[in-house]
Amino acid sequence: MCKLIIGNAGLNCLVDNISETGASVKIPASIRGGIHLGDTVTLKVLLISPVNYLCRVVRIMSDHVGLQFVKNSQVD
């Protein structure tokens, strides 16, 4: 599980795939319209201790969003 934080909104999502450079996140269809290519968002991966990454939206396909981590993007 994860949260995709856009502005002040936290959207519940599911991490489909994650690597050193980015992630693919499955999103509910109802929120797709609020996400745009090039947006800067925070991906909060919900592990034992949540981990936050600053990301750029690089792909939007159906119910998946492709995110590219901004270099040195892990934030507290």
Buried (B, 14 or more C-beta within 10 A) or exposed (E): EBBBBBEEEEBEBEBBEBEEEBBBBBBEEEBBEEBEEEBEBBBBBEEEEEBBBBBBBEEBEEBBBBBBBBEEBEEE
